[in-house]
Amino acid sequence: MVQVMLSEATQKKIAKLKDRYPEKKTAILPAMHVVFKEVGYYNQNILKQIADLLELSQMEVSETVSFYTYFPREGVGKYHIQVCTNLSCSLLGAEELVKYLEYKLKIKAGQTTTDGLFTISTVECLGSCGTAPVMQINQTYYENLTKAKVDQILEDLKKGK
């Protein structure tokens, strides 16, 4: 496995974050966002680097990354599709939505397309129960989904919209 080292610029940004907050733990989330922009995921090596830079334990940083679905543990495609499969979304078709995405993209949940564009993940809750079924692609929510809406979203993303 290749050991990814954070760039000097990213290390400096994280060090500044550590000094910005009275509690070091408060800098974990901002640091995670800085690292995501550079690397796009968080393996144990990366989590250790973040912990060392913030002068925290690796466990404290790992707890944060495991709590939030936004932080992937391995590389994902350019478009990370996270489908909510919690109760409200499930009752309104989330499983069928996942199957449809798998069919359209020719991959299974947890996989990335060969062109590196799309990764499908299932998550427990995206906090949008009233607009189920819902998915999040990178930082954008898509709600009240139908097959037609999914088709349009995928087409727009493929075109770079």
Secondary structure, 3 states (H helix, E strand, C coil): CCCCCCCHHHHHHHHHHHHHCCCHHHHHHHHHHHHHHHCCCCCHHHHHHHHHHHCCCHHHHHHHHHHCCCCCCCCCCCEEEEEECCHHHHHCCHHHHHHHHHHHHCCCCCCECCCCCEEEEEECCCCCHHHCCCEEECCEEECCCCHHHHHHHHHHHHCCC
